[in-house]
Amino acid sequence: MTKLSIPDMSCGHCRASIEGALAPLPGFEGIRFDPEARTADVEGSVPERTLLSALDSIGFPAEVVR
């Protein structure tokens, strides 16, 4: 699992866009959102760099939470 901080995520449309960008990536298994904390837990084996790049490309810069 990779926990991401996505500060610009604020609504259901944002979450749908994020899931739509990540779902096609090889190794993606699912995502759980915490809208209040503006974080997401991504399940699967997608490399962190790939996740961050996919989100950046749709206007949602993110950081990995350690």
Backbone as CSV, one residue per row, in Angstrom:
resi,resn,N_x,N_y,N_z,CA_x,CA_y,CA_z,C_x,C_y,C_z
1,MET,0.839,-1.179,0.000,0.000,0.000,0.000,0.888,1.248,0.000
2,THR,0.457,2.250,-0.739,1.120,3.545,-0.768,0.127,4.603,-0.308
3,LYS,0.493,5.350,0.718,-0.372,6.427,1.217,0.080,7.725,0.561
4,LEU,-0.878,8.420,-0.046,-0.592,9.669,-0.737,-1.329,10.829,-0.083
5,SER,-0.646,11.932,0.034,-1.276,13.197,0.415,-1.594,13.926,-0.880
6,ILE,-2.868,14.284,-1.054,-3.320,14.961,-2.275,-4.053,16.222,-1.847
7,PRO,-3.326,17.314,-1.569,-3.936,18.511,-0.979,-5.052,19.140,-1.800
8,ASP,-5.019,19.002,-3.120,-6.016,19.651,-3.968,-7.294,18.830,-4.137
9,MET,-7.355,17.645,-3.535,-8.535,16.790,-3.631,-9.603,17.330,-2.685
10,SER,-10.752,17.738,-3.237,-11.745,18.360,-2.376,-13.175,17.855,-2.578
11,CYS,-13.403,17.021,-3.575,-14.793,16.624,-3.831,-14.847,15.250,-4.502
12,GLY,-16.061,14.790,-4.692,-16.263,13.496,-5.342,-15.751,13.471,-6.771
13,HIS,-15.884,14.577,-7.474,-15.370,14.641,-8.845,-13.856,14.488,-8.845
14,CYS,-13.191,15.111,-7.882,-11.734,14.974,-7.762,-11.367,13.503,-7.560
15,ARG,-12.068,12.853,-6.644,-11.770,11.448,-6.360,-12.010,10.581,-7.595
16,ALA,-13.063,10.857,-8.346,-13.332,10.087,-9.560,-12.226,10.294,-10.592
17,SER,-11.749,11.514,-10.717,-10.657,11.804,-11.660,-9.382,11.081,-11.255
18,ILE,-9.098,11.096,-9.963,-7.893,10.437,-9.454,-7.969,8.932,-9.684
19,GLU,-9.093,8.341,-9.331,-9.243,6.897,-9.539,-9.171,6.558,-11.025
20,GLY,-9.763,7.391,-11.866,-9.717,7.157,-13.303,-8.307,7.211,-13.871
21,ALA,-7.460,8.050,-13.300,-6.076,8.152,-13.770,-5.230,6.977,-13.296
22,LEU,-5.551,6.445,-12.109,-4.727,5.370,-11.544,-5.193,3.973,-11.938
23,ALA,-6.491,3.789,-12.146,-7.038,2.457,-12.410,-6.386,1.733,-13.592
24,PRO,-6.031,2.425,-14.681,-5.433,1.700,-15.811,-3.965,1.293,-15.603
25,LEU,-3.333,1.779,-14.545,-1.910,1.492,-14.354,-1.704,0.029,-13.988
26,PRO,-0.718,-0.619,-14.618,-0.422,-2.016,-14.270,-0.043,-2.132,-12.794
27,GLY,-0.685,-3.056,-12.120,-0.411,-3.279,-10.706,-1.386,-2.578,-9.778
28,PHE,-2.252,-1.715,-10.322,-3.251,-1.026,-9.492,-4.319,-2.019,-9.066
29,GLU,-4.607,-2.064,-7.745,-5.614,-2.987,-7.230,-6.802,-2.286,-6.592
30,GLY,-6.643,-1.027,-6.212,-7.754,-0.312,-5.597,-7.262,0.915,-4.860
31,ILE,-8.229,1.729,-4.403,-7.888,2.963,-3.713,-8.968,3.261,-2.676
32,ARG,-8.535,3.751,-1.525,-9.449,4.200,-0.470,-9.113,5.655,-0.173
33,PHE,-10.122,6.481,-0.146,-9.931,7.914,0.073,-10.309,8.300,1.497
34,ASP,-9.572,9.265,2.043,-9.947,9.931,3.289,-10.095,11.403,2.928
35,PRO,-11.313,11.837,2.561,-11.494,13.200,2.064,-11.166,14.277,3.097
36,GLU,-11.410,14.003,4.374,-11.106,15.012,5.390,-9.608,15.253,5.519
37,ALA,-8.826,14.173,5.467,-7.370,14.299,5.563,-6.732,14.610,4.204
38,ARG,-7.534,14.488,3.159,-7.049,14.657,1.785,-5.892,13.699,1.482
39,THR,-6.141,12.435,1.836,-5.179,11.372,1.558,-5.881,10.230,0.845
40,ALA,-5.066,9.371,0.259,-5.583,8.172,-0.396,-4.599,7.033,-0.161
41,ASP,-5.142,5.847,0.102,-4.338,4.640,0.232,-4.506,3.853,-1.058
42,VAL,-3.407,3.686,-1.783,-3.434,2.983,-3.060,-2.924,1.563,-2.842
43,GLU,-3.746,0.588,-3.181,-3.378,-0.827,-3.065,-2.791,-1.306,-4.382
44,GLY,-1.788,-2.160,-4.282,-1.186,-2.738,-5.473,0.312,-2.518,-5.512
45,SER,0.869,-2.748,-6.680,2.320,-2.709,-6.835,2.797,-1.627,-7.804
46,VAL,2.003,-0.582,-7.981,2.407,0.513,-8.871,3.538,1.285,-8.194
47,PRO,4.651,1.516,-8.888,5.751,2.283,-8.294,5.301,3.692,-7.891
48,GLU,5.847,4.168,-6.789,5.482,5.497,-6.287,5.648,6.568,-7.355
49,ARG,6.742,6.541,-8.052,7.019,7.550,-9.079,5.929,7.549,-10.148
50,THR,5.438,6.367,-10.514,4.384,6.257,-11.520,3.074,6.851,-11.005
51,LEU,2.744,6.563,-9.744,1.537,7.138,-9.144,1.605,8.656,-9.146
52,LEU,2.722,9.198,-8.671,2.877,10.647,-8.584,2.828,11.297,-9.958
53,SER,3.449,10.676,-10.942,3.447,11.212,-12.300,2.037,11.215,-12.887
54,ALA,1.290,10.132,-12.671,-0.078,10.044,-13.197,-0.957,11.130,-12.583
55,LEU,-0.814,11.357,-11.289,-1.628,12.383,-10.629,-1.200,13.781,-11.058
56,ASP,0.079,14.002,-11.183,0.563,15.311,-11.621,0.042,15.641,-13.018
57,SER,-0.036,14.620,-13.874,-0.468,14.854,-15.258,-1.931,15.287,-15.361
58,ILE,-2.723,15.010,-14.312,-4.131,15.436,-14.330,-4.378,16.619,-13.380
59,GLY,-3.295,17.222,-12.892,-3.438,18.424,-12.081,-3.643,18.202,-10.595
60,PHE,-3.240,17.038,-10.105,-3.341,16.730,-8.675,-1.971,16.357,-8.133
61,PRO,-1.094,17.331,-7.927,0.216,16.988,-7.362,0.039,16.324,-6.001
62,ALA,0.850,15.314,-5.764,0.726,14.519,-4.536,2.109,14.229,-3.961
63,GLU,2.098,13.780,-2.719,3.324,13.366,-2.055,3.056,12.039,-1.355
64,VAL,4.093,11.214,-1.275,3.983,9.970,-0.531,4.102,10.314,0.951
65,VAL,3.210,9.727,1.753,3.239,9.908,3.200,3.998,8.740,3.790
66,ARG,5.036,9.033,4.541,5.849,7.970,5.159,5.480,7.780,6.593
